[in-house]
Amino acid sequence: MNFQQLRAVRETARSGYNLTEVAQLLHLSQPGISRQIRDLEGELGFEIFVRAGKRLTKLTPPGEALLPVVERLLLEAENLKRVAEDFTAVTTGRLSIAATHSQARYALPTAVRDFRKLYPQVSLTMHQGSPKQVAQMLLSGEADIGVATEALAQYDQLVALPCYRWTHSLIVPPQHPLLQSHEPVSLEQLVAFPIITYEPGYTGRAHIDEAFRVAGLVPDVVLSAMDADVIKTYVELGLGVGIVASIAYDEERDRSLRAIDARHLFEINLTRLAVRRGSWLRGFAYDFIESFAPTLNRKLVERSMAGDPIEI
């Protein structure tokens, strides 16, 4: 039994049983991947995958029981490397961050800037994706730290830490009728206009939908996007009222738009930072986390990873 065999099993399951993809990832031939799996099956005494001819189609029941063990072994092997690096290369290495567009564009830049000043020799990689993609990048080991508002707390394999709370704003052109109201804008007023907001699963969209549902109203969502800048562009064109994270509006930068506080309309949102449960974080990873969310110092993060919940 060796790590190459274990990686072949793990990546085969992750890729949807596509051995061509696994071969490219592990820099082996497809027959080489098949042989690695067969050799491990021979050593264990059972088949890990169900086969249809030469194709692998799913995990066998023993394979389903084996996969979490394989994942843990490979995670601990990676942890061994990181422990060694933490003592032999304190200020060098790699750190991979996965985040949604809103977090990468509006929330993370200051932390990235400060981290680069502190650790100029650490190679920092930024991945963007949907909340579910951020979670998958953490689970696969592609990312060390993930930041998103939705989805991260739904995975038992992740430790999701609360960072900060935020609200939505309505974005409109100057002279828009909603700006003329002397009272806080109501959902009944808002629903009279076309709506432009985030795609389902992004940046608090669930709270937006829930507010309308509870009020018995059906908004006319004419356009949805994952990117607040895209939403603002179409608001500028007069297509509708935008609903975006308040942090996405900047009075100086967005001079052709106006913002209306919507915290009274939609539930407050919570952005979370997540790491994979059981992973070893380099010292500089803890420093990045604290730079982004000062309440999350190393002691608190380690407590949470040990199972002690944290609230803000």
C-alpha positions in Angstrom: 0.0 0.0 0.0 1.4 3.4 -0.9 0.2 7.0 -1.2 0.1 6.9 -5.0 -2.5 4.2 -4.7 -4.5 6.1 -2.2 -4.4 9.3 -4.3 -5.6 7.3 -7.3 -8.6 6.1 -5.3 -9.4 9.5 -3.9 -9.1 11.4 -7.2 -11.1 8.7 -9.0 -14.0 9.2 -6.6 -13.7 13.0 -6.9 -13.6 13.1 -10.7 -16.8 11.1 -11.1 -14.8 8.0 -12.1 -13.1 9.7 -15.0 -9.7 7.9 -15.2 -8.5 10.2 -18.1 -8.9 13.2 -15.8 -7.3 11.4 -12.9 -4.3 10.4 -15.1 -3.8 14.0 -16.1 -4.0 15.2 -12.5 -1.6 12.6 -11.1 0.7 12.7 -14.2 0.3 9.0 -14.9 -1.1 7.0 -17.8 -4.7 5.8 -17.6 -3.5 2.1 -17.5 -1.2 3.2 -14.7 -4.1 4.5 -12.6 -6.1 1.3 -13.2 -3.1 -0.7 -12.1 -2.7 1.4 -8.9 -6.3 0.7 -8.0 -6.2 -3.0 -8.9 -3.0 -3.4 -6.8 -4.7 -1.8 -3.8 -7.8 -3.9 -4.2 -5.7 -7.0 -4.4 -3.9 -6.1 -1.2 -7.2 -5.2 0.6 -9.1 -8.2 -0.6 -12.1 -6.4 -2.1 -13.1 -4.3 -5.0 -13.3 -0.6 -4.3 -15.2 0.4 -7.4 -18.1 -1.1 -9.4 -17.1 -1.8 -13.0 -19.1 -1.9 -16.2 -16.6 -3.4 -18.6 -13.5 -1.3 -18.3 -15.4 1.7 -16.9 -15.7 2.5 -13.2 -19.2 3.6 -12.3 -19.4 4.0 -8.5 -18.0 2.9 -5.2 -18.8 -0.5 -3.8 -20.1 -0.7 -0.2 -16.6 -1.5 1.1 -15.3 1.3 -1.1 -17.7 3.8 0.5 -16.4 2.7 3.9 -12.8 3.0 2.7 -12.9 6.4 1.1 -13.1 8.5 4.3 -10.1 6.6 5.7 -8.2 7.3 2.5 -9.1 11.0 2.8 -7.9 11.1 6.4 -4.6 9.3 5.6 -3.8 11.7 2.7 -4.8 14.7 4.8 -2.5 13.7 7.6 0.3 13.1 5.1 -0.2 16.7 4.0 -0.3 17.8 7.6 3.1 16.2 8.2 4.6 18.3 5.4 3.1 21.4 6.8 4.3 20.7 10.3 7.9 20.3 8.9 7.6 23.5 6.8 6.3 25.5 9.8 9.6 24.8 11.6 12.0 24.9 8.6 10.5 27.6 6.4 8.6 29.9 8.7 8.2 32.8 6.3 7.9 31.0 3.0 5.4 28.7 1.4 2.0 28.9 -0.3 -1.4 30.0 0.9 -4.5 29.4 -1.2 -7.7 31.5 -0.6 -11.1 30.7 -2.1 -13.8 33.3 -2.0 -17.0 34.5 -3.7 -16.6 37.5 -5.9 -18.1 39.9 -3.4 -15.6 38.8 -0.7 -12.7 38.8 -3.1 -13.6 42.2 -4.5 -14.8 44.1 -1.5 -13.9 42.4 1.8 -10.5 40.8 1.3 -8.2 43.4 -0.4 -7.0 45.0 2.8 -6.2 41.7 4.4 -4.3 40.6 1.3 -2.3 43.9 1.2 -1.4 43.6 4.9 -0.5 39.9 4.6 1.8 40.6 1.6 3.7 43.2 3.6 4.1 40.8 6.5 5.0 37.7 4.3 6.4 38.9 1.0 7.9 35.4 0.3 4.6 33.5 0.7 2.9 32.8 -2.7 -0.7 33.8 -2.3 -3.3 32.4 -4.7 -6.9 33.7 -4.9 -9.7 31.5 -6.3 -13.2 32.7 -7.0 -16.4 30.7 -7.2 -19.9 30.2 -5.9 -20.2 29.4 -2.2 -20.6 25.7 -3.1 -17.5 25.9 -5.2 -15.6 27.5 -2.4 -16.6 24.7 -0.1 -15.5 22.1 -2.7 -12.1 23.7 -3.1 -11.6 23.5 0.6 -12.7 19.8 0.7 -10.5 18.9 -2.2 -7.5 20.6 -0.6 -7.2 23.1 -3.5 -7.8 26.0 -1.0 -6.5 26.4 2.6 -9.0 29.1 3.6 -12.5 29.8 2.2 -14.6 33.0 2.6 -18.3 33.2 1.8 -21.7 34.2 3.2 -23.7 31.1 2.3 -23.1 27.3 2.2 -19.9 26.9 4.2 -21.7 26.1 7.5 -23.6 23.3 5.7 -20.6 20.9 5.5 -19.6 18.8 8.5 -16.1 18.4 7.1 -15.5 22.2 7.4 -15.0 24.4 10.4 -16.9 27.5 9.6 -16.0 30.6 11.7 -18.1 33.7 12.0 -16.4 36.8 10.7 -18.7 39.8 10.4 -22.3 40.7 9.9 -23.5 42.9 7.0 -26.7 44.2 5.4 -28.1 44.9 1.9 -28.6 48.2 0.2 -30.9 49.2 -2.7 -29.1 50.8 -5.6 -30.9 53.2 -7.9 -30.1 56.0 -10.4 -30.4 59.6 -9.2 -33.9 61.0 -9.2 -35.4 57.5 -8.8 -38.9 57.6 -7.2 -37.7 55.5 -4.2 -35.4 58.4 -3.2 -38.3 60.8 -2.9 -39.9 58.9 0.1 -39.5 60.5 3.5 -40.2 57.2 5.2 -38.1 54.0 5.0 -38.7 52.1 1.8 -41.2 49.2 2.3 -41.2 45.9 0.4 -44.6 46.9 -1.0 -43.0 49.9 -2.6 -39.9 48.0 -3.7 -41.9 45.2 -5.4 -43.5 47.8 -7.8 -40.1 48.0 -9.6 -38.1 45.4 -11.6 -35.4 43.9 -9.4 -31.7 43.2 -10.2 -29.8 41.1 -7.6 -27.6 38.2 -6.9 -28.1 34.7 -8.2 -29.7 32.1 -5.8 -27.0 30.9 -3.4 -25.0 34.1 -3.5 -24.4 36.9 -1.1 -27.5 36.7 1.0 -30.0 36.0 -1.8 -31.8 33.5 0.4 -32.7 36.3 2.9 -34.0 38.5 0.1 -36.2 35.8 -1.2 -37.4 34.9 2.3 -38.4 38.5 3.0 -40.6 38.7 0.0 -42.1 35.3 0.6 -43.0 36.1 4.2 -44.6 39.4 3.0 -46.6 37.4 0.4 -45.0 39.4 -2.4 -43.5 38.1 -5.7 -40.7 40.4 -7.0 -40.0 40.8 -10.7 -36.4 39.7 -10.8 -35.4 40.7 -14.3 -31.7 39.9 -14.0 -29.5 38.0 -11.5 -25.8 37.9 -11.3 -23.0 36.7 -9.0 -21.2 40.0 -9.3 -22.3 43.3 -7.7 -20.4 45.3 -10.3 -22.6 43.6 -13.0 -25.7 44.4 -11.0 -24.7 48.1 -10.7 -24.0 48.3 -14.4 -27.5 47.3 -15.3 -29.0 49.6 -12.7 -27.2 52.4 -14.4 -28.9 51.4 -17.7 -32.3 51.8 -16.0 -33.3 48.1 -16.0 -34.4 48.1 -12.4 -33.5 48.5 -8.7 -30.4 46.7 -7.5 -30.2 44.8 -4.3 -26.5 44.4 -3.3 -24.3 44.0 -0.2 -23.9 47.4 1.3 -20.1 47.0 1.2 -20.4 46.9 -2.7 -21.5 50.5 -2.9 -18.9 53.3 -2.7 -20.2 56.8 -2.9 -17.0 58.1 -4.5 -16.7 55.4 -7.1 -20.4 54.9 -7.8 -21.2 58.6 -8.5 -23.9 57.8 -11.0 -25.8 55.7 -8.4 -27.5 56.2 -5.1 -27.8 53.8 -2.2 -30.8 53.3 0.1 -30.2 51.4 3.4 -32.2 48.1 3.3 -31.3 46.6 6.7 -34.9 47.0 7.8 -36.1 44.9 4.8 -33.9 41.9 4.8 -32.3 39.8 7.5 -28.7 40.6 8.6 -26.2 38.3 6.9 -23.1 36.6 8.3 -19.9 36.1 6.4 -17.9 33.0 7.4 -14.3 31.9 7.0 -13.8 28.1 6.8 -11.0 25.6 6.9 -11.1 21.9 6.4 -11.6 20.0 9.6 -8.5 18.2 10.7 -6.1 20.2 8.5 -2.9 21.7 9.8 -2.7 25.4 9.2 0.7 27.1 8.7 1.5 29.9 11.1 1.1 32.5 8.4 -2.4 31.2 7.7 -3.5 32.1 11.2 -2.0 35.5 10.7 -4.0 35.9 7.5 -7.2 34.9 9.2 -6.6 37.4 12.0 -5.8 40.1 9.5 -9.2 39.5 7.8 -11.2 39.0 11.0 -9.4 40.4 14.0 -11.7 38.6 16.4 -10.4 35.2 15.1 -7.0 35.0 16.7 -5.0 31.8 16.6 -6.2 30.6 20.0 -9.9 31.0 19.1 -9.4 29.3 15.7 -7.6 26.4 17.3 -10.4 26.1 19.9 -13.0 26.0 17.2 -11.1 23.4 15.2 -11.0 21.3 18.4 -14.8 21.5 18.5 -15.4 24.5 20.7 -18.0 26.7 18.9 -17.4 30.4 18.4 -20.0 33.1 18.1 -19.9 36.8 17.4 
